[in-house]
Amino acid sequence: MLPPAPIYPPFIKKYIRYRKWIPKNHQNQYFPNIIADMRNTSCIKFGIISILLLLTNLPSTAQYSIDGLDLNQNIYAWHDKALGVDKTGILLGEYQEIQRQSRETSQFFDDSQWIANRLKYRGEIYEGIYLSYDIESDLLLIRHPTNYNYHSQAIKLIQQDVEWFEYSGHTFRYIHEPVLHFGEGFFDEMYMGEHLQLFAKRIKITETDRVISYVTADKFIIQYLGEYYRLRSKLTVMKLLKPYKKEIRQFIKTNEIKAKPEYESDMIQLISFCNQLLNAPTNQ
């Protein structure tokens, strides 16, 4: 015959089972019968206090003060105030370990790990969120927005739910359709005209020569009439817009345009000019 099962707070079953504080022969005997006890108000309050105590002691969870908590009032309002009601939705994600392979360079855009900026996530715009964009893995990460003790714990958002984010003067948008051989993912919006759009796929590759280093290898894409084209040189534009080849060639010569990946501002000027050509009244 089994000895009487010890009484445990009903809300911490998962935690204490994990710690193996309950004999296995008692786990199935006791816990199925405690669900009914949860209807008791005092039991609910005791369970909530248990959760709060766990939140302030477990190493994997952010810590918040419970000084202003009144169990007779709206607990959800307290939660939103403690966490920050404007930031609760941004925590929908999972922790991501950051691994660095190089001391001199990094896999992050602009070699900066955390920059405060804004993004649109699951239909909501969030301001002042510290972002980090891992180019190598095409992952947007955020720093824990509410507690300094956990700023080193990066949160990987649900990438497909990020509509756009701003980072270091750039706007990255998640494109849900395959873009050439790059597939879907984040693309830097360099120029967004009515007829022509210019995107950059930010890429870093690793090179090994005694030590590992990250090297930039960005690629550029034109979107025209719903189709994507790889922008390799000025010839790409002239082939795409053959009726305007003469005007394009003259613009390149006059403005000394270098339509190459290392001259991003020149490429933006060229695509902007071509978009104006397509906007001309004779072409409407």
Sine and cosine of phi, psi and omega as CSV:
sin_phi,cos_phi,sin_psi,cos_psi,sin_omega,cos_omega
0.00,0.00,0.72,-0.70,-0.03,-1.00
-0.97,0.25,0.59,-0.81,0.10,-1.00
-0.92,0.38,0.30,-0.95,0.00,-1.00
-0.84,0.54,0.67,-0.74,-0.01,-1.00
-0.95,0.31,0.73,-0.69,0.03,-1.00
-0.91,0.41,0.42,-0.91,-0.02,-1.00
-1.00,-0.08,0.83,-0.56,0.01,-1.00
-0.85,-0.53,0.49,-0.87,0.09,-1.00
-0.85,0.53,0.75,-0.67,-0.14,-0.99
-0.91,0.42,-0.41,0.91,-0.11,-0.99
-0.99,0.10,-0.11,0.99,-0.10,-1.00
-0.91,-0.41,0.44,0.90,0.02,-1.00
-0.83,0.56,-0.76,0.65,-0.08,-1.00
-0.89,0.47,-0.67,0.74,-0.05,-1.00
-0.91,0.41,-0.75,0.66,-0.08,-1.00
-0.97,0.25,-0.43,0.91,0.12,-0.99
-0.93,0.38,-0.61,0.79,0.03,-1.00
-0.88,0.47,-0.64,0.77,0.00,-1.00
-0.99,0.17,-0.06,1.00,0.05,-1.00
0.87,0.49,0.64,0.77,0.05,-1.00
-1.00,0.09,-0.21,0.98,-0.04,-1.00
-0.95,-0.31,0.78,-0.63,0.08,-1.00
-0.84,0.54,0.67,-0.74,-0.05,-1.00
-0.84,0.54,-0.54,0.84,-0.04,-1.00
-0.96,0.29,-0.13,0.99,0.05,-1.00
-0.98,-0.21,-0.30,0.95,-0.14,-0.99
-0.89,0.45,-0.75,0.67,-0.01,-1.00
-0.98,0.22,-0.38,0.92,-0.04,-1.00
-0.97,0.24,-0.64,0.77,-0.17,-0.99
-1.00,-0.08,-0.73,0.68,-0.21,-0.98
-0.92,0.39,-0.56,0.83,0.05,-1.00
-0.88,0.48,-0.35,0.94,-0.07,-1.00
-1.00,-0.07,-0.07,1.00,-0.09,-1.00
-1.00,-0.07,-0.13,0.99,-0.04,-1.00
-0.87,0.50,-0.62,0.78,0.00,-1.00
-0.90,0.44,-0.50,0.87,-0.01,-1.00
-0.92,0.38,-0.34,0.94,-0.07,-1.00
-0.93,0.36,-0.26,0.97,0.02,-1.00
-0.97,0.25,-0.28,0.96,0.01,-1.00
-0.97,0.25,0.78,-0.63,-0.09,-1.00
-0.85,0.53,-0.71,0.70,-0.02,-1.00
-0.90,0.44,-0.57,0.82,0.02,-1.00
-0.92,0.40,-0.65,0.76,0.02,-1.00
-0.88,0.48,-0.72,0.69,-0.01,-1.00
-0.89,0.46,-0.65,0.76,0.01,-1.00
-0.90,0.44,-0.64,0.77,0.02,-1.00
-0.91,0.41,-0.64,0.77,0.02,-1.00
-0.90,0.44,-0.68,0.74,0.05,-1.00
-0.87,0.50,-0.63,0.78,0.02,-1.00
-0.87,0.49,-0.69,0.73,0.01,-1.00
-0.88,0.47,-0.71,0.71,-0.03,-1.00
-0.89,0.45,-0.62,0.79,0.05,-1.00
-0.90,0.43,-0.62,0.78,0.04,-1.00
-0.91,0.42,-0.65,0.76,-0.01,-1.00
-0.88,0.47,-0.48,0.88,-0.02,-1.00
-1.00,-0.01,-0.02,1.00,-0.04,-1.00
-0.82,-0.57,-0.46,0.89,-0.01,-1.00
-0.93,0.37,0.71,-0.70,-0.07,-1.00
-0.94,0.33,-0.33,0.94,-0.07,-1.00
-1.00,-0.08,0.14,0.99,-0.08,-1.00
-0.82,-0.57,0.60,-0.80,0.03,-1.00
-0.91,0.42,0.45,-0.90,-0.09,-1.00
-0.95,-0.32,0.74,-0.67,-0.02,-1.00
-0.72,-0.69,0.57,-0.82,0.02,-1.00
-0.96,0.28,0.61,-0.79,0.03,-1.00
-0.93,-0.36,0.35,0.94,-0.04,-1.00
-0.88,0.48,-0.61,0.79,-0.08,-1.00
-1.00,-0.04,0.24,0.97,-0.06,-1.00
-1.00,0.08,0.77,-0.63,0.11,-0.99
-0.84,-0.54,0.93,-0.38,-0.08,-1.00
-0.92,0.40,-0.26,0.96,0.03,-1.00
-1.00,0.06,-0.08,1.00,0.01,-1.00
-0.94,-0.34,-0.20,-0.98,-0.07,-1.00
-0.96,0.27,0.95,-0.30,-0.03,-1.00
-0.93,0.37,-0.57,0.82,-0.01,-1.00
-0.91,0.41,-0.59,0.81,0.05,-1.00
-0.90,0.43,-0.64,0.77,0.05,-1.00
-0.89,0.46,-0.68,0.73,-0.01,-1.00
-0.86,0.51,-0.74,0.68,-0.02,-1.00
-0.90,0.44,-0.60,0.80,0.01,-1.00
-0.93,0.36,-0.67,0.74,-0.03,-1.00
-0.92,0.39,-0.68,0.74,-0.04,-1.00
-0.99,0.13,-0.52,0.85,-0.11,-0.99
0.97,-0.26,0.98,-0.19,-0.12,-0.99
-0.87,0.49,-0.44,0.90,0.00,-1.00
-0.98,0.17,-0.06,1.00,-0.04,-1.00
-0.84,-0.54,-0.02,1.00,-0.08,-1.00
-0.89,0.46,-0.65,0.76,-0.04,-1.00
-0.93,0.38,-0.45,0.90,-0.06,-1.00
-0.95,0.30,-0.24,0.97,-0.01,-1.00
-0.99,0.11,0.09,1.00,0.04,-1.00
-0.98,0.22,0.99,-0.11,-0.03,-1.00
0.01,-1.00,-0.33,-0.94,0.02,-1.00
-0.64,-0.76,0.40,-0.91,-0.01,-1.00
-0.93,0.37,0.63,-0.78,-0.02,-1.00
-0.81,-0.58,0.82,-0.57,0.04,-1.00
-0.98,0.22,0.75,-0.66,0.02,-1.00
-0.99,-0.13,0.85,-0.53,0.00,-1.00
-0.90,-0.43,0.80,-0.59,0.03,-1.00
-0.96,-0.30,0.76,-0.66,-0.01,-1.00
-0.95,-0.30,-0.16,0.99,-0.05,-1.00
-0.73,-0.69,0.63,-0.78,0.04,-1.00
-0.99,0.13,-0.49,0.87,-0.11,-0.99
-1.00,-0.03,-0.57,0.82,-0.05,-1.00
-0.80,-0.60,0.16,-0.99,-0.01,-1.00
-0.62,-0.78,0.18,-0.98,0.02,-1.00
-1.00,0.09,0.03,1.00,-0.08,-1.00
-1.00,-0.03,0.50,-0.87,0.03,-1.00
-0.89,0.45,0.73,-0.69,0.03,-1.00
0.90,0.44,0.23,0.97,0.01,-1.00
0.81,0.58,0.35,0.93,0.05,-1.00
-0.93,-0.37,0.75,-0.67,-0.08,-1.00
-0.99,0.13,-0.78,0.63,-0.08,-1.00
-0.83,-0.56,0.85,-0.53,0.06,-1.00
-0.74,-0.68,0.78,-0.63,0.00,-1.00
-0.96,0.28,0.82,-0.57,0.01,-1.00
-0.36,-0.93,-0.37,-0.93,-0.05,-1.00
-0.77,-0.64,0.31,-0.95,0.02,-1.00
-0.43,-0.90,0.29,-0.96,0.10,-0.99
-0.92,-0.40,0.88,-0.47,-0.12,-0.99
-0.73,-0.68,0.84,-0.54,0.01,-1.00
0.79,0.61,0.66,0.75,0.08,-1.00
1.00,0.09,-0.05,1.00,-0.03,-1.00
-0.90,-0.44,0.62,-0.79,0.06,-1.00
-0.99,-0.10,0.79,-0.62,-0.02,-1.00
-0.91,-0.42,0.73,-0.68,-0.02,-1.00
-0.96,-0.28,0.50,-0.87,0.12,-0.99
0.91,0.41,0.45,0.90,0.04,-1.00
-1.00,-0.02,0.73,-0.68,0.01,-1.00
-0.98,0.18,0.88,-0.48,-0.10,-0.99
-0.93,-0.37,0.39,-0.92,0.13,-0.99
-0.54,-0.84,0.78,-0.63,-0.06,-1.00
-0.93,-0.38,0.94,-0.35,0.04,-1.00
-0.99,0.10,0.97,-0.22,-0.07,-1.00
-0.93,0.36,-0.64,0.76,-0.07,-1.00
-0.85,0.53,-0.66,0.75,-0.01,-1.00
-0.98,-0.18,-0.02,1.00,-0.05,-1.00
0.81,0.59,0.80,0.60,-0.04,-1.00
-0.82,-0.57,0.75,-0.66,0.16,-0.99
-1.00,-0.05,0.81,-0.58,0.01,-1.00
-0.89,-0.46,0.46,-0.89,0.12,-0.99
-0.81,-0.58,0.46,-0.89,0.10,-1.00
-1.00,0.08,0.56,-0.83,-0.01,-1.00
-0.78,0.62,0.87,-0.50,-0.20,-0.98
-0.99,0.14,-0.08,1.00,-0.16,-0.99
-0.85,-0.53,-0.22,0.98,-0.11,-0.99
-0.60,-0.80,0.84,-0.55,-0.05,-1.00
-0.91,0.42,-0.47,0.88,-0.02,-1.00
-0.91,0.41,-0.29,0.96,-0.09,-1.00
-0.86,-0.52,0.39,0.92,0.01,-1.00
-0.92,0.39,-0.38,0.93,0.01,-1.00
-0.98,0.19,-0.13,0.99,-0.02,-1.00
-1.00,-0.08,0.98,-0.20,-0.01,-1.00
-0.96,0.28,0.62,-0.79,0.05,-1.00
-0.94,-0.33,0.82,-0.57,0.07,-1.00
-1.00,-0.01,0.91,-0.41,0.02,-1.00
-0.95,0.30,0.22,-0.97,0.15,-0.99
-0.96,0.30,0.97,-0.24,-0.22,-0.98
-0.85,0.53,-0.65,0.76,-0.03,-1.00
-0.92,0.39,-0.30,0.96,0.00,-1.00
-1.00,-0.02,-0.05,1.00,0.08,-1.00
-1.00,0.04,0.92,-0.39,0.00,-1.00
-0.96,0.26,-0.73,0.68,0.05,-1.00
-0.34,-0.94,0.31,-0.95,0.15,-0.99
-0.53,-0.85,0.48,-0.88,0.03,-1.00
-0.97,-0.26,0.66,-0.75,-0.08,-1.00
-0.42,-0.91,0.87,-0.49,0.11,-0.99
0.78,0.62,0.69,0.72,0.04,-1.00
0.99,0.13,0.11,0.99,0.00,-1.00
-0.88,-0.48,0.44,-0.90,0.10,-1.00
-0.90,-0.44,0.87,-0.48,0.02,-1.00
-0.97,-0.25,0.72,-0.69,0.01,-1.00
-0.85,-0.52,0.64,-0.77,0.04,-1.00
-1.00,0.09,0.87,-0.49,0.04,-1.00
-0.99,-0.17,0.83,-0.56,-0.15,-0.99
-1.00,0.03,0.03,1.00,0.04,-1.00
-0.91,-0.41,0.41,-0.91,0.01,-1.00
-0.89,0.45,0.77,-0.64,0.06,-1.00
-0.94,-0.33,0.98,-0.20,-0.08,-1.00
0.78,0.63,-0.68,-0.73,-0.02,-1.00
-1.00,0.03,0.02,1.00,-0.01,-1.00
-0.98,0.18,-0.28,0.96,-0.04,-1.00
0.96,0.28,-0.30,-0.95,0.05,-1.00
-1.00,0.03,0.28,-0.96,0.00,-1.00
0.49,-0.87,-0.35,-0.94,-0.04,-1.00
-1.00,-0.01,0.72,-0.69,0.04,-1.00
-0.75,-0.66,0.65,-0.76,-0.02,-1.00
-0.98,0.18,0.86,-0.51,0.02,-1.00
-0.99,0.17,0.97,-0.23,-0.04,-1.00
-1.00,0.01,-0.63,0.77,0.05,-1.00
-0.47,-0.88,0.78,-0.62,-0.04,-1.00
-0.84,-0.54,1.00,0.03,0.02,-1.00
-1.00,-0.07,0.07,-1.00,-0.01,-1.00
-0.93,0.37,-0.62,0.78,-0.06,-1.00
-0.95,-0.30,-0.55,0.83,-0.05,-1.00
-0.84,-0.54,0.65,-0.76,0.09,-1.00
-0.78,-0.62,0.63,-0.78,0.01,-1.00
-0.88,-0.48,0.83,-0.56,0.02,-1.00
-0.88,-0.48,0.41,-0.91,0.15,-0.99
-0.84,-0.54,0.73,-0.68,0.16,-0.99
-0.99,-0.13,0.95,-0.30,-0.04,-1.00
-0.97,0.23,0.81,-0.59,-0.11,-0.99
-0.71,-0.70,0.65,-0.76,0.18,-0.98
-0.77,-0.64,0.72,-0.69,0.04,-1.00
-0.89,-0.46,0.38,-0.93,-0.01,-1.00
-0.99,-0.15,0.66,-0.75,0.11,-0.99
-0.84,-0.54,0.64,-0.77,-0.05,-1.00
-0.88,-0.48,0.91,-0.40,0.10,-0.99
-0.63,-0.77,0.99,0.10,-0.15,-0.99
0.96,0.27,-0.75,0.66,0.05,-1.00
-0.81,-0.59,0.39,-0.92,0.02,-1.00
-0.99,0.10,0.71,-0.71,0.07,-1.00
-0.67,-0.74,0.47,-0.88,0.02,-1.00
-0.99,-0.16,0.73,-0.68,-0.04,-1.00
-0.85,-0.53,0.72,-0.70,0.01,-1.00
-0.95,0.32,0.70,-0.71,0.02,-1.00
-0.60,-0.80,0.82,0.57,-0.08,-1.00
-0.91,0.42,0.51,-0.86,0.07,-1.00
-0.83,-0.56,0.48,-0.88,-0.09,-1.00
-0.83,-0.56,0.62,-0.78,-0.13,-0.99
-0.75,-0.66,0.69,-0.72,0.13,-0.99
-0.98,-0.22,0.69,-0.73,0.15,-0.99
-0.94,-0.34,0.83,-0.56,-0.02,-1.00
-0.63,-0.78,0.83,-0.56,-0.02,-1.00
0.81,0.59,0.64,0.77,0.08,-1.00
0.99,0.15,-0.02,1.00,0.00,-1.00
-0.94,-0.34,0.45,-0.89,-0.01,-1.00
-0.96,-0.29,0.65,-0.76,-0.01,-1.00
-0.70,-0.71,0.68,-0.73,0.04,-1.00
-0.96,0.27,0.82,-0.58,0.02,-1.00
-1.00,-0.03,0.95,-0.31,-0.03,-1.00
-0.97,-0.25,-0.58,0.81,-0.02,-1.00
-0.30,-0.95,-0.07,-1.00,0.02,-1.00
-0.89,0.46,-0.44,0.90,0.00,-1.00
-0.89,0.45,-0.54,0.84,0.04,-1.00
-0.86,0.52,-0.69,0.73,-0.03,-1.00
-0.94,0.35,-0.68,0.73,-0.04,-1.00
-0.93,0.38,-0.55,0.84,0.07,-1.00
-0.95,0.32,-0.59,0.81,-0.03,-1.00
-0.95,0.31,-0.55,0.83,-0.04,-1.00
-0.85,-0.53,0.89,0.45,-0.09,-1.00
-0.84,0.54,-0.64,0.76,0.00,-1.00
-0.87,0.49,-0.30,0.95,-0.06,-1.00
-0.91,-0.41,0.36,0.93,-0.07,-1.00
-0.86,0.51,-0.66,0.75,-0.03,-1.00
-0.90,0.45,-0.73,0.68,-0.01,-1.00
-0.90,0.44,-0.63,0.77,-0.01,-1.00
-0.91,0.40,-0.69,0.73,0.00,-1.00
-0.89,0.46,-0.65,0.76,0.00,-1.00
-0.92,0.40,-0.64,0.77,0.02,-1.00
-0.90,0.44,-0.67,0.74,0.01,-1.00
-0.90,0.45,-0.67,0.74,-0.02,-1.00
-0.93,0.37,-0.71,0.70,-0.06,-1.00
-0.90,0.43,-0.64,0.77,-0.09,-1.00
-0.99,-0.17,0.08,1.00,0.02,-1.00
0.79,0.61,0.76,0.65,-0.04,-1.00
-0.97,0.23,0.72,-0.69,0.10,-0.99
-0.91,-0.41,0.99,-0.15,-0.04,-1.00
-1.00,0.08,0.95,0.32,0.02,-1.00
-0.74,-0.67,0.41,-0.91,-0.06,-1.00
-0.80,0.59,-0.53,0.85,-0.04,-1.00
-0.98,0.18,-0.07,1.00,0.02,-1.00
-0.87,-0.50,0.96,0.29,-0.10,-0.99
-0.90,0.43,-0.67,0.74,-0.03,-1.00
-0.90,0.45,-0.57,0.82,0.05,-1.00
-0.92,0.40,-0.65,0.76,0.01,-1.00
-0.91,0.42,-0.62,0.78,0.03,-1.00
-0.90,0.44,-0.67,0.74,0.05,-1.00
-0.87,0.50,-0.68,0.73,-0.04,-1.00
-0.91,0.42,-0.73,0.69,-0.02,-1.00
-0.93,0.38,-0.58,0.81,0.06,-1.00
-0.90,0.45,-0.68,0.74,0.04,-1.00
-0.89,0.46,-0.69,0.72,0.01,-1.00
-0.90,0.44,-0.60,0.80,0.04,-1.00
-0.90,0.43,-0.59,0.81,0.06,-1.00
-0.92,0.39,-0.60,0.80,0.07,-1.00
-0.87,0.50,-0.68,0.73,-0.01,-1.00
-0.95,0.32,-0.34,0.94,0.02,-1.00
-1.00,0.04,-0.13,0.99,-0.05,-1.00
-0.86,0.51,0.58,-0.82,-0.06,-1.00
-0.82,0.57,-0.54,0.84,-0.03,-1.00
-0.93,0.36,-0.22,0.98,-0.05,-1.00
-0.96,-0.28,0.12,0.99,-0.01,-1.00
-1.00,-0.03,0.00,0.00,0.00,0.00
